[in-house]
Amino acid sequence: MAIEIKVGDVVRLCKPHPCGSYEWEVVRVGADIGVKCLKCQRRILLERSTFERRLKTIVGKND
């Protein structure tokens, strides 16, 4: 079952980004998930399966 993720949601991943932040904002949803680090503003693109495996929790929902 797929996790319900929307653009604007803030998520926490299991491993930290090299800058030290665990929190990311979702900027793109599709076959790939685009996320932006909230500390250094770096953007990365993850496959949906990789993103779901690395996801720890959803911090904030965009309604």
PDBQT receptor file of N, H, CA, C and O in Angstrom, charges set to zero:
ATOM      1  N   MET A   1       0.844  -1.188   0.000  1.00  0.00    +0.000 N 
ATOM      2  CA  MET A   1       0.000   0.000   0.000  1.00  0.00    +0.000 C 
ATOM      3  C   MET A   1       0.881   1.240   0.000  1.00  0.00    +0.000 C 
ATOM      4  O   MET A   1       1.830   1.333   0.778  1.00  0.00    +0.000 OA
ATOM      5  N   ALA A   2       0.570   2.185  -0.867  1.00  0.00    +0.000 N 
ATOM      6  H   ALA A   2      -0.201   2.110  -1.499  1.00  0.00    +0.000 HD
ATOM      7  CA  ALA A   2       1.367   3.402  -1.011  1.00  0.00    +0.000 C 
ATOM      8  C   ALA A   2       1.053   4.391   0.118  1.00  0.00    +0.000 C 
ATOM      9  O   ALA A   2      -0.082   4.485   0.585  1.00  0.00    +0.000 OA
ATOM     10  N   ILE A   3       2.072   5.112   0.536  1.00  0.00    +0.000 N 
ATOM     11  H   ILE A   3       2.994   5.036   0.156  1.00  0.00    +0.000 HD
ATOM     12  CA  ILE A   3       1.918   6.139   1.569  1.00  0.00    +0.000 C 
ATOM     13  C   ILE A   3       1.372   7.400   0.913  1.00  0.00    +0.000 C 
ATOM     14  O   ILE A   3       1.812   7.768  -0.176  1.00  0.00    +0.000 OA
ATOM     15  N   GLU A   4       0.427   8.063   1.554  1.00  0.00    +0.000 N 
ATOM     16  H   GLU A   4       0.069   7.764   2.439  1.00  0.00    +0.000 HD
ATOM     17  CA  GLU A   4      -0.191   9.281   1.011  1.00  0.00    +0.000 C 
ATOM     18  C   GLU A   4       0.723  10.475   1.293  1.00  0.00    +0.000 C 
ATOM     19  O   GLU A   4       0.780  10.969   2.419  1.00  0.00    +0.000 OA
ATOM     20  N   ILE A   5       1.436  10.931   0.264  1.00  0.00    +0.000 N 
ATOM     21  H   ILE A   5       1.390  10.530  -0.651  1.00  0.00    +0.000 HD
ATOM     22  CA  ILE A   5       2.352  12.067   0.366  1.00  0.00    +0.000 C 
ATOM     23  C   ILE A   5       1.877  13.144  -0.595  1.00  0.00    +0.000 C 
ATOM     24  O   ILE A   5       1.507  12.850  -1.731  1.00  0.00    +0.000 OA
ATOM     25  N   LYS A   6       1.888  14.383  -0.144  1.00  0.00    +0.000 N 
ATOM     26  H   LYS A   6       2.189  14.622   0.780  1.00  0.00    +0.000 HD
ATOM     27  CA  LYS A   6       1.490  15.518  -0.982  1.00  0.00    +0.000 C 
ATOM     28  C   LYS A   6       2.599  16.562  -0.990  1.00  0.00    +0.000 C 
ATOM     29  O   LYS A   6       3.428  16.616  -0.082  1.00  0.00    +0.000 OA
ATOM     30  N   VAL A   7       2.599  17.394  -2.033  1.00  0.00    +0.000 N 
ATOM     31  H   VAL A   7       1.925  17.351  -2.771  1.00  0.00    +0.000 HD
ATOM     32  CA  VAL A   7       3.567  18.482  -2.125  1.00  0.00    +0.000 C 
ATOM     33  C   VAL A   7       3.349  19.421  -0.942  1.00  0.00    +0.000 C 
ATOM     34  O   VAL A   7       2.216  19.795  -0.641  1.00  0.00    +0.000 OA
ATOM     35  N   GLY A   8       4.433  19.797  -0.278  1.00  0.00    +0.000 N 
ATOM     36  H   GLY A   8       5.354  19.493  -0.523  1.00  0.00    +0.000 HD
ATOM     37  CA  GLY A   8       4.367  20.688   0.873  1.00  0.00    +0.000 C 
ATOM     38  C   GLY A   8       4.479  19.971   2.210  1.00  0.00    +0.000 C 
ATOM     39  O   GLY A   8       4.713  20.614   3.233  1.00  0.00    +0.000 OA
ATOM     40  N   ASP A   9       4.314  18.637   2.223  1.00  0.00    +0.000 N 
ATOM     41  H   ASP A   9       4.123  18.114   1.392  1.00  0.00    +0.000 HD
ATOM     42  CA  ASP A   9       4.464  17.881   3.466  1.00  0.00    +0.000 C 
ATOM     43  C   ASP A   9       5.913  17.946   3.939  1.00  0.00    +0.000 C 
ATOM     44  O   ASP A   9       6.836  17.986   3.125  1.00  0.00    +0.000 OA
ATOM     45  N   VAL A  10       6.107  17.955   5.241  1.00  0.00    +0.000 N 
ATOM     46  H   VAL A  10       5.357  17.922   5.902  1.00  0.00    +0.000 HD
ATOM     47  CA  VAL A  10       7.442  17.905   5.836  1.00  0.00    +0.000 C 
ATOM     48  C   VAL A  10       7.621  16.505   6.405  1.00  0.00    +0.000 C 
ATOM     49  O   VAL A  10       6.805  16.042   7.202  1.00  0.00    +0.000 OA
ATOM     50  N   VAL A  11       8.705  15.827   5.988  1.00  0.00    +0.000 N 
ATOM     51  H   VAL A  11       9.368  16.203   5.340  1.00  0.00    +0.000 HD
ATOM     52  CA  VAL A  11       8.950  14.452   6.406  1.00  0.00    +0.000 C 
ATOM     53  C   VAL A  11      10.312  14.340   7.085  1.00  0.00    +0.000 C 
ATOM     54  O   VAL A  11      11.204  15.160   6.872  1.00  0.00    +0.000 OA
ATOM     55  N   ARG A  12      10.443  13.313   7.897  1.00  0.00    +0.000 N 
ATOM     56  H   ARG A  12       9.718  12.646   8.069  1.00  0.00    +0.000 HD
ATOM     57  CA  ARG A  12      11.727  13.022   8.553  1.00  0.00    +0.000 C 
ATOM     58  C   ARG A  12      12.209  11.680   8.027  1.00  0.00    +0.000 C 
ATOM     59  O   ARG A  12      11.486  10.685   8.083  1.00  0.00    +0.000 OA
ATOM     60  N   LEU A  13      13.442  11.657   7.512  1.00  0.00    +0.000 N 
ATOM     61  H   LEU A  13      14.029  12.466   7.466  1.00  0.00    +0.000 HD
ATOM     62  CA  LEU A  13      14.031  10.434   6.989  1.00  0.00    +0.000 C 
ATOM     63  C   LEU A  13      14.928   9.803   8.050  1.00  0.00    +0.000 C 
ATOM     64  O   LEU A  13      15.315  10.462   9.015  1.00  0.00    +0.000 OA
ATOM     65  N   CYS A  14      15.256   8.529   7.868  1.00  0.00    +0.000 N 
ATOM     66  H   CYS A  14      14.942   7.994   7.084  1.00  0.00    +0.000 HD
ATOM     67  CA  CYS A  14      16.020   7.787   8.879  1.00  0.00    +0.000 C 
ATOM     68  C   CYS A  14      17.440   8.306   9.062  1.00  0.00    +0.000 C 
ATOM     69  O   CYS A  14      17.898   8.464  10.194  1.00  0.00    +0.000 OA
ATOM     70  N   LYS A  15      18.139   8.571   7.970  1.00  0.00    +0.000 N 
ATOM     71  H   LYS A  15      17.768   8.442   7.051  1.00  0.00    +0.000 HD
ATOM     72  CA  LYS A  15      19.523   9.037   8.061  1.00  0.00    +0.000 C 
ATOM     73  C   LYS A  15      19.576  10.541   7.825  1.00  0.00    +0.000 C 
ATOM     74  O   LYS A  15      18.790  11.069   7.039  1.00  0.00    +0.000 OA
ATOM     75  N   PRO A  16      20.489  11.235   8.494  1.00  0.00    +0.000 N 
ATOM     76  CA  PRO A  16      20.589  12.686   8.277  1.00  0.00    +0.000 C 
ATOM     77  C   PRO A  16      21.275  13.023   6.956  1.00  0.00    +0.000 C 
ATOM     78  O   PRO A  16      22.058  12.234   6.427  1.00  0.00    +0.000 OA
ATOM     79  N   HIS A  17      20.970  14.195   6.440  1.00  0.00    +0.000 N 
ATOM     80  H   HIS A  17      20.334  14.836   6.869  1.00  0.00    +0.000 HD
ATOM     81  CA  HIS A  17      21.667  14.753   5.284  1.00  0.00    +0.000 C 
ATOM     82  C   HIS A  17      23.073  15.131   5.776  1.00  0.00    +0.000 C 
ATOM     83  O   HIS A  17      23.229  15.373   6.973  1.00  0.00    +0.000 OA
ATOM     84  N   PRO A  18      24.085  15.195   4.935  1.00  0.00    +0.000 N 
ATOM     85  CA  PRO A  18      25.425  15.579   5.394  1.00  0.00    +0.000 C 
ATOM     86  C   PRO A  18      25.478  16.916   6.141  1.00  0.00    +0.000 C 
ATOM     87  O   PRO A  18      26.402  17.142   6.922  1.00  0.00    +0.000 OA
ATOM     88  N   CYS A  19      24.507  17.803   5.915  1.00  0.00    +0.000 N 
ATOM     89  H   CYS A  19      23.757  17.620   5.280  1.00  0.00    +0.000 HD
ATOM     90  CA  CYS A  19      24.487  19.075   6.636  1.00  0.00    +0.000 C 
ATOM     91  C   CYS A  19      23.975  18.897   8.069  1.00  0.00    +0.000 C 
ATOM     92  O   CYS A  19      24.096  19.814   8.881  1.00  0.00    +0.000 OA
ATOM     93  N   GLY A  20      23.408  17.734   8.390  1.00  0.00    +0.000 N 
ATOM     94  H   GLY A  20      23.310  16.988   7.730  1.00  0.00    +0.000 HD
ATOM     95  CA  GLY A  20      22.963  17.447   9.750  1.00  0.00    +0.000 C 
ATOM     96  C   GLY A  20      21.461  17.448   9.946  1.00  0.00    +0.000 C 
ATOM     97  O   GLY A  20      20.995  17.095  11.030  1.00  0.00    +0.000 OA
ATOM     98  N   SER A  21      20.687  17.827   8.953  1.00  0.00    +0.000 N 
ATOM     99  H   SER A  21      21.065  18.114   8.072  1.00  0.00    +0.000 HD
ATOM    100  CA  SER A  21      19.239  17.909   9.080  1.00  0.00    +0.000 C 
ATOM    101  C   SER A  21      18.568  16.582   8.734  1.00  0.00    +0.000 C 
ATOM    102  O   SER A  21      18.994  15.883   7.815  1.00  0.00    +0.000 OA
ATOM    103  N   TYR A  22      17.508  16.240   9.483  1.00  0.00    +0.000 N 
ATOM    104  H   TYR A  22      17.162  16.809  10.229  1.00  0.00    +0.000 HD
ATOM    105  CA  TYR A  22      16.713  15.052   9.207  1.00  0.00    +0.000 C 
ATOM    106  C   TYR A  22      15.421  15.406   8.464  1.00  0.00    +0.000 C 
ATOM    107  O   TYR A  22      14.770  14.516   7.916  1.00  0.00    +0.000 OA
ATOM    108  N   GLU A  23      15.038  16.688   8.435  1.00  0.00    +0.000 N 
ATOM    109  H   GLU A  23      15.567  17.411   8.880  1.00  0.00    +0.000 HD
ATOM    110  CA  GLU A  23      13.734  17.078   7.915  1.00  0.00    +0.000 C 
ATOM    111  C   GLU A  23      13.807  17.608   6.492  1.00  0.00    +0.000 C 
ATOM    112  O   GLU A  23      14.711  18.363   6.135  1.00  0.00    +0.000 OA
ATOM    113  N   TRP A  24      12.827  17.191   5.684  1.00  0.00    +0.000 N 
ATOM    114  H   TRP A  24      12.093  16.577   5.974  1.00  0.00    +0.000 HD
ATOM    115  CA  TRP A  24      12.761  17.497   4.267  1.00  0.00    +0.000 C 
ATOM    116  C   TRP A  24      11.354  17.936   3.909  1.00  0.00    +0.000 C 
ATOM    117  O   TRP A  24      10.387  17.484   4.524  1.00  0.00    +0.000 OA
ATOM    118  N   GLU A  25      11.228  18.812   2.919  1.00  0.00    +0.000 N 
ATOM    119  H   GLU A  25      12.013  19.178   2.420  1.00  0.00    +0.000 HD
ATOM    120  CA  GLU A  25       9.926  19.221   2.393  1.00  0.00    +0.000 C 
ATOM    121  C   GLU A  25       9.724  18.559   1.032  1.00  0.00    +0.000 C 
ATOM    122  O   GLU A  25      10.619  18.578   0.187  1.00  0.00    +0.000 OA
ATOM    123  N   VAL A  26       8.553  17.978   0.828  1.00  0.00    +0.000 N 
ATOM    124  H   VAL A  26       7.826  17.962   1.515  1.00  0.00    +0.000 HD
ATOM    125  CA  VAL A  26       8.233  17.333  -0.448  1.00  0.00    +0.000 C 
ATOM    126  C   VAL A  26       7.916  18.424  -1.474  1.00  0.00    +0.000 C 
ATOM    127  O   VAL A  26       7.038  19.256  -1.245  1.00  0.00    +0.000 OA
ATOM    128  N   VAL A  27       8.633  18.419  -2.610  1.00  0.00    +0.000 N 
ATOM    129  H   VAL A  27       9.346  17.743  -2.797  1.00  0.00    +0.000 HD
ATOM    130  CA  VAL A  27       8.433  19.433  -3.647  1.00  0.00    +0.000 C 
ATOM    131  C   VAL A  27       7.919  18.836  -4.951  1.00  0.00    +0.000 C 
ATOM    132  O   VAL A  27       7.502  19.573  -5.844  1.00  0.00    +0.000 OA
ATOM    133  N   ARG A  28       7.942  17.503  -5.073  1.00  0.00    +0.000 N 
ATOM    134  H   ARG A  28       8.281  16.903  -4.348  1.00  0.00    +0.000 HD
ATOM    135  CA  ARG A  28       7.458  16.847  -6.298  1.00  0.00    +0.000 C 
ATOM    136  C   ARG A  28       6.953  15.464  -5.938  1.00  0.00    +0.000 C 
ATOM    137  O   ARG A  28       7.579  14.754  -5.151  1.00  0.00    +0.000 OA
ATOM    138  N   VAL A  29       5.819  15.080  -6.514  1.00  0.00    +0.000 N 
ATOM    139  H   VAL A  29       5.310  15.657  -7.153  1.00  0.00    +0.000 HD
ATOM    140  CA  VAL A  29       5.251  13.756  -6.280  1.00  0.00    +0.000 C 
ATOM    141  C   VAL A  29       4.931  13.130  -7.624  1.00  0.00    +0.000 C 
ATOM    142  O   VAL A  29       4.364  13.778  -8.504  1.00  0.00    +0.000 OA
ATOM    143  N   GLY A  30       5.293  11.889  -7.774  1.00  0.00    +0.000 N 
ATOM    144  H   GLY A  30       5.754  11.363  -7.060  1.00  0.00    +0.000 HD
ATOM    145  CA  GLY A  30       5.050  11.146  -9.002  1.00  0.00    +0.000 C 
ATOM    146  C   GLY A  30       5.688   9.779  -8.857  1.00  0.00    +0.000 C 
ATOM    147  O   GLY A  30       5.684   9.205  -7.768  1.00  0.00    +0.000 OA
ATOM    148  N   ALA A  31       6.238   9.249  -9.944  1.00  0.00    +0.000 N 
ATOM    149  H   ALA A  31       6.241   9.715 -10.829  1.00  0.00    +0.000 HD
ATOM    150  CA  ALA A  31       6.978   7.991  -9.862  1.00  0.00    +0.000 C 
ATOM    151  C   ALA A  31       8.213   8.195  -8.986  1.00  0.00    +0.000 C 
ATOM    152  O   ALA A  31       8.665   7.277  -8.300  1.00  0.00    +0.000 OA
ATOM    153  N   ASP A  32       8.750   9.419  -9.023  1.00  0.00    +0.000 N 
ATOM    154  H   ASP A  32       8.384  10.165  -9.580  1.00  0.00    +0.000 HD
ATOM    155  CA  ASP A  32       9.857   9.816  -8.149  1.00  0.00    +0.000 C 
ATOM    156  C   ASP A  32       9.334  10.865  -7.179  1.00  0.00    +0.000 C 
ATOM    157  O   ASP A  32       8.374  11.576  -7.477  1.00  0.00    +0.000 OA
ATOM    158  N   ILE A  33       9.972  10.955  -6.019  1.00  0.00    +0.000 N 
ATOM    159  H   ILE A  33      10.752  10.378  -5.777  1.00  0.00    +0.000 HD
ATOM    160  CA  ILE A  33       9.609  11.951  -5.014  1.00  0.00    +0.000 C 
ATOM    161  C   ILE A  33      10.754  12.952  -4.927  1.00  0.00    +0.000 C 
ATOM    162  O   ILE A  33      11.897  12.566  -4.683  1.00  0.00    +0.000 OA
ATOM    163  N   GLY A  34      10.458  14.230  -5.125  1.00  0.00    +0.000 N 
ATOM    164  H   GLY A  34       9.529  14.544  -5.323  1.00  0.00    +0.000 HD
ATOM    165  CA  GLY A  34      11.450  15.287  -4.989  1.00  0.00    +0.000 C 
ATOM    166  C   GLY A  34      11.339  15.894  -3.603  1.00  0.00    +0.000 C 
ATOM    167  O   GLY A  34      10.245  16.258  -3.170  1.00  0.00    +0.000 OA
ATOM    168  N   VAL A  35      12.454  16.008  -2.904  1.00  0.00    +0.000 N 
ATOM    169  H   VAL A  35      13.342  15.713  -3.256  1.00  0.00    +0.000 HD
ATOM    170  CA  VAL A  35      12.464  16.584  -1.563  1.00  0.00    +0.000 C 
ATOM    171  C   VAL A  35      13.547  17.652  -1.466  1.00  0.00    +0.000 C 
ATOM    172  O   VAL A  35      14.550  17.614  -2.179  1.00  0.00    +0.000 OA
ATOM    173  N   LYS A  36      13.316  18.615  -0.557  1.00  0.00    +0.000 N 
ATOM    174  H   LYS A  36      12.502  18.646   0.022  1.00  0.00    +0.000 HD
ATOM    175  CA  LYS A  36      14.255  19.717  -0.341  1.00  0.00    +0.000 C 
ATOM    176  C   LYS A  36      14.645  19.729   1.137  1.00  0.00    +0.000 C 
ATOM    177  O   LYS A  36      13.778  19.709   2.011  1.00  0.00    +0.000 OA
ATOM    178  N   CYS A  37      15.940  19.760   1.413  1.00  0.00    +0.000 N 
ATOM    179  H   CYS A  37      16.644  19.776   0.703  1.00  0.00    +0.000 HD
ATOM    180  CA  CYS A  37      16.434  19.828   2.790  1.00  0.00    +0.000 C 
ATOM    181  C   CYS A  37      16.033  21.167   3.389  1.00  0.00    +0.000 C 
ATOM    182  O   CYS A  37      16.218  22.210   2.762  1.00  0.00    +0.000 OA
ATOM    183  N   LEU A  38      15.486  21.144   4.597  1.00  0.00    +0.000 N 
ATOM    184  H   LEU A  38      15.335  20.297   5.106  1.00  0.00    +0.000 HD
ATOM    185  CA  LEU A  38      15.029  22.377   5.225  1.00  0.00    +0.000 C 
ATOM    186  C   LEU A  38      16.162  23.202   5.827  1.00  0.00    +0.000 C 
ATOM    187  O   LEU A  38      15.955  24.367   6.169  1.00  0.00    +0.000 OA
ATOM    188  N   LYS A  39      17.356  22.621   5.965  1.00  0.00    +0.000 N 
ATOM    189  H   LYS A  39      17.524  21.675   5.687  1.00  0.00    +0.000 HD
ATOM    190  CA  LYS A  39      18.478  23.364   6.528  1.00  0.00    +0.000 C 
ATOM    191  C   LYS A  39      19.325  24.029   5.446  1.00  0.00    +0.000 C 
ATOM    192  O   LYS A  39      19.623  25.220   5.539  1.00  0.00    +0.000 OA
ATOM    193  N   CYS A  40      19.714  23.270   4.419  1.00  0.00    +0.000 N 
ATOM    194  H   CYS A  40      19.471  22.303   4.343  1.00  0.00    +0.000 HD
ATOM    195  CA  CYS A  40      20.629  23.807   3.398  1.00  0.00    +0.000 C 
ATOM    196  C   CYS A  40      19.962  24.048   2.043  1.00  0.00    +0.000 C 
ATOM    197  O   CYS A  40      20.609  24.532   1.114  1.00  0.00    +0.000 OA
ATOM    198  N   GLN A  41      18.678  23.717   1.922  1.00  0.00    +0.000 N 
ATOM    199  H   GLN A  41      18.152  23.325   2.676  1.00  0.00    +0.000 HD
ATOM    200  CA  GLN A  41      17.886  23.940   0.704  1.00  0.00    +0.000 C 
ATOM    201  C   GLN A  41      18.312  23.076  -0.489  1.00  0.00    +0.000 C 
ATOM    202  O   GLN A  41      17.895  23.358  -1.612  1.00  0.00    +0.000 OA
ATOM    203  N   ARG A  42      19.118  22.045  -0.285  1.00  0.00    +0.000 N 
ATOM    204  H   ARG A  42      19.456  21.816   0.628  1.00  0.00    +0.000 HD
ATOM    205  CA  ARG A  42      19.518  21.134  -1.357  1.00  0.00    +0.000 C 
ATOM    206  C   ARG A  42      18.309  20.308  -1.778  1.00  0.00    +0.000 C 
ATOM    207  O   ARG A  42      17.528  19.876  -0.930  1.00  0.00    +0.000 OA
ATOM    208  N   ARG A  43      18.149  20.086  -3.077  1.00  0.00    +0.000 N 
ATOM    209  H   ARG A  43      18.783  20.438  -3.766  1.00  0.00    +0.000 HD
ATOM    210  CA  ARG A  43      17.038  19.286  -3.599  1.00  0.00    +0.000 C 
ATOM    211  C   ARG A  43      17.572  17.965  -4.132  1.00  0.00    +0.000 C 
ATOM    212  O   ARG A  43      18.603  17.922  -4.804  1.00  0.00    +0.000 OA
ATOM    213  N   ILE A  44      16.851  16.879  -3.822  1.00  0.00    +0.000 N 
ATOM    214  H   ILE A  44      16.014  16.914  -3.277  1.00  0.00    +0.000 HD
ATOM    215  CA  ILE A  44      17.208  15.561  -4.361  1.00  0.00    +0.000 C 
ATOM    216  C   ILE A  44      15.950  14.884  -4.876  1.00  0.00    +0.000 C 
ATOM    217  O   ILE A  44      14.834  15.258  -4.517  1.00  0.00    +0.000 OA
ATOM    218  N   LEU A  45      16.147  13.886  -5.719  1.00  0.00    +0.000 N 
ATOM    219  H   LEU A  45      17.053  13.582  -6.011  1.00  0.00    +0.000 HD
ATOM    220  CA  LEU A  45      15.056  13.126  -6.302  1.00  0.00    +0.000 C 
ATOM    221  C   LEU A  45      15.268  11.668  -5.929  1.00  0.00    +0.000 C 
ATOM    222  O   LEU A  45      16.324  11.103  -6.214  1.00  0.00    +0.000 OA
ATOM    223  N   LEU A  46      14.268  11.047  -5.289  1.00  0.00    +0.000 N 
ATOM    224  H   LEU A  46      13.410  11.506  -5.057  1.00  0.00    +0.000 HD
ATOM    225  CA  LEU A  46      14.344   9.651  -4.878  1.00  0.00    +0.000 C 
ATOM    226  C   LEU A  46      13.247   8.852  -5.565  1.00  0.00    +0.000 C 
ATOM    227  O   LEU A  46      12.142   9.356  -5.768  1.00  0.00    +0.000 OA
ATOM    228  N   GLU A  47      13.547   7.613  -5.923  1.00  0.00    +0.000 N 
ATOM    229  H   GLU A  47      14.445   7.204  -5.759  1.00  0.00    +0.000 HD
ATOM    230  CA  GLU A  47      12.498   6.726  -6.412  1.00  0.00    +0.000 C 
ATOM    231  C   GLU A  47      11.485   6.523  -5.291  1.00  0.00    +0.000 C 
ATOM    232  O   GLU A  47      11.848   6.550  -4.115  1.00  0.00    +0.000 OA
ATOM    233  N   ARG A  48      10.225   6.320  -5.646  1.00  0.00    +0.000 N 
ATOM    234  H   ARG A  48       9.931   6.299  -6.601  1.00  0.00    +0.000 HD
ATOM    235  CA  ARG A  48       9.181   6.173  -4.639  1.00  0.00    +0.000 C 
ATOM    236  C   ARG A  48       9.494   5.021  -3.672  1.00  0.00    +0.000 C 
ATOM    237  O   ARG A  48       9.297   5.166  -2.466  1.00  0.00    +0.000 OA
ATOM    238  N   SER A  49       9.974   3.895  -4.178  1.00  0.00    +0.000 N 
ATOM    239  H   SER A  49      10.134   3.777  -5.158  1.00  0.00    +0.000 HD
ATOM    240  CA  SER A  49      10.281   2.746  -3.316  1.00  0.00    +0.000 C 
ATOM    241  C   SER A  49      11.402   3.081  -2.337  1.00  0.00    +0.000 C 
ATOM    242  O   SER A  49      11.342   2.688  -1.172  1.00  0.00    +0.000 OA
ATOM    243  N   THR A  50      12.415   3.796  -2.790  1.00  0.00    +0.000 N 
ATOM    244  H   THR A  50      12.464   4.116  -3.737  1.00  0.00    +0.000 HD
ATOM    245  CA  THR A  50      13.526   4.213  -1.924  1.00  0.00    +0.000 C 
ATOM    246  C   THR A  50      13.037   5.199  -0.878  1.00  0.00    +0.000 C 
ATOM    247  O   THR A  50      13.403   5.095   0.293  1.00  0.00    +0.000 OA
ATOM    248  N   PHE A  51      12.210   6.158  -1.291  1.00  0.00    +0.000 N 
ATOM    249  H   PHE A  51      11.913   6.242  -2.242  1.00  0.00    +0.000 HD
ATOM    250  CA  PHE A  51      11.668   7.146  -0.373  1.00  0.00    +0.000 C 
ATOM    251  C   PHE A  51      10.845   6.472   0.726  1.00  0.00    +0.000 C 
ATOM    252  O   PHE A  51      11.010   6.800   1.901  1.00  0.00    +0.000 OA
ATOM    253  N   GLU A  52       9.967   5.539   0.367  1.00  0.00    +0.000 N 
ATOM    254  H   GLU A  52       9.833   5.272  -0.588  1.00  0.00    +0.000 HD
ATOM    255  CA  GLU A  52       9.123   4.859   1.353  1.00  0.00    +0.000 C 
ATOM    256  C   GLU A  52       9.955   4.025   2.318  1.00  0.00    +0.000 C 
ATOM    257  O   GLU A  52       9.593   3.891   3.487  1.00  0.00    +0.000 OA
ATOM    258  N   ARG A  53      11.061   3.464   1.847  1.00  0.00    +0.000 N 
ATOM    259  H   ARG A  53      11.355   3.573   0.897  1.00  0.00    +0.000 HD
ATOM    260  CA  ARG A  53      11.939   2.676   2.714  1.00  0.00    +0.000 C 
ATOM    261  C   ARG A  53      12.686   3.571   3.703  1.00  0.00    +0.000 C 
ATOM    262  O   ARG A  53      12.903   3.178   4.849  1.00  0.00    +0.000 OA
ATOM    263  N   ARG A  54      13.083   4.781   3.266  1.00  0.00    +0.000 N 
ATOM    264  H   ARG A  54      12.907   5.100   2.335  1.00  0.00    +0.000 HD
ATOM    265  CA  ARG A  54      13.853   5.702   4.116  1.00  0.00    +0.000 C 
ATOM    266  C   ARG A  54      12.986   6.570   5.018  1.00  0.00    +0.000 C 
ATOM    267  O   ARG A  54      13.496   7.174   5.961  1.00  0.00    +0.000 OA
ATOM    268  N   LEU A  55      11.693   6.643   4.748  1.00  0.00    +0.000 N 
ATOM    269  H   LEU A  55      11.279   6.152   3.981  1.00  0.00    +0.000 HD
ATOM    270  CA  LEU A  55      10.788   7.497   5.518  1.00  0.00    +0.000 C 
ATOM    271  C   LEU A  55      10.650   7.001   6.945  1.00  0.00    +0.000 C 
ATOM    272  O   LEU A  55      10.386   5.822   7.178  1.00  0.00    +0.000 OA
ATOM    273  N   LYS A  56      10.829   7.905   7.900  1.00  0.00    +0.000 N 
ATOM    274  H   LYS A  56      11.044   8.863   7.711  1.00  0.00    +0.000 HD
ATOM    275  CA  LYS A  56      10.652   7.566   9.307  1.00  0.00    +0.000 C 
ATOM    276  C   LYS A  56       9.287   8.044   9.783  1.00  0.00    +0.000 C 
ATOM    277  O   LYS A  56       8.537   7.269  10.377  1.00  0.00    +0.000 OA
ATOM    278  N   THR A  57       8.949   9.315   9.532  1.00  0.00    +0.000 N 
ATOM    279  H   THR A  57       9.557   9.945   9.049  1.00  0.00    +0.000 HD
ATOM    280  CA  THR A  57       7.669   9.851   9.951  1.00  0.00    +0.000 C 
ATOM    281  C   THR A  57       7.315  11.084   9.126  1.00  0.00    +0.000 C 
ATOM    282  O   THR A  57       8.179  11.716   8.518  1.00  0.00    +0.000 OA
ATOM    283  N   ILE A  58       6.029  11.409   9.120  1.00  0.00    +0.000 N 
ATOM    284  H   ILE A  58       5.327  10.896   9.614  1.00  0.00    +0.000 HD
ATOM    285  CA  ILE A  58       5.555  12.635   8.492  1.00  0.00    +0.000 C 
ATOM    286  C   ILE A  58       5.395  13.667   9.602  1.00  0.00    +0.000 C 
ATOM    287  O   ILE A  58       4.572  13.483  10.498  1.00  0.00    +0.000 OA
ATOM    288  N   VAL A  59       6.170  14.753   9.557  1.00  0.00    +0.000 N 
ATOM    289  H   VAL A  59       6.839  14.903   8.829  1.00  0.00    +0.000 HD
ATOM    290  CA  VAL A  59       6.185  15.752  10.616  1.00  0.00    +0.000 C 
ATOM    291  C   VAL A  59       4.996  16.704  10.483  1.00  0.00    +0.000 C 
ATOM    292  O   VAL A  59       4.285  16.961  11.454  1.00  0.00    +0.000 OA
ATOM    293  N   GLY A  60       4.789  17.224   9.269  1.00  0.00    +0.000 N 
ATOM    294  H   GLY A  60       5.367  17.015   8.480  1.00  0.00    +0.000 HD
ATOM    295  CA  GLY A  60       3.705  18.166   9.053  1.00  0.00    +0.000 C 
ATOM    296  C   GLY A  60       2.978  17.864   7.758  1.00  0.00    +0.000 C 
ATOM    297  O   GLY A  60       3.599  17.572   6.736  1.00  0.00    +0.000 OA
ATOM    298  N   LYS A  61       1.657  17.937   7.810  1.00  0.00    +0.000 N 
ATOM    299  H   LYS A  61       1.152  18.174   8.640  1.00  0.00    +0.000 HD
ATOM    300  CA  LYS A  61       0.837  17.681   6.617  1.00  0.00    +0.000 C 
ATOM    301  C   LYS A  61       0.436  18.992   5.975  1.00  0.00    +0.000 C 
ATOM    302  O   LYS A  61       0.179  19.978   6.665  1.00  0.00    +0.000 OA
ATOM    303  N   ASN A  62       0.383  19.002   4.655  1.00  0.00    +0.000 N 
ATOM    304  H   ASN A  62       0.592  18.201   4.094  1.00  0.00    +0.000 HD
ATOM    305  CA  ASN A  62      -0.110  20.148   3.894  1.00  0.00    +0.000 C 
ATOM    306  C   ASN A  62      -1.556  19.853   3.531  1.00  0.00    +0.000 C 
ATOM    307  O   ASN A  62      -1.820  18.962   2.724  1.00  0.00    +0.000 OA
ATOM    308  N   ASP A  63      -2.495  20.588   4.113  1.00  0.00    +0.000 N 
ATOM    309  H   ASP A  63      -2.281  21.312   4.768  1.00  0.00    +0.000 HD
ATOM    310  CA  ASP A  63      -3.913  20.319   3.852  1.00  0.00    +0.000 C 
ATOM    311  C   ASP A  63      -4.442  21.141   2.741  1.00  0.00    +0.000 C 
ATOM    312  O   ASP A  63      -5.620  21.032   2.399  1.00  0.00    +0.000 OA
TER     313      ASP A  63
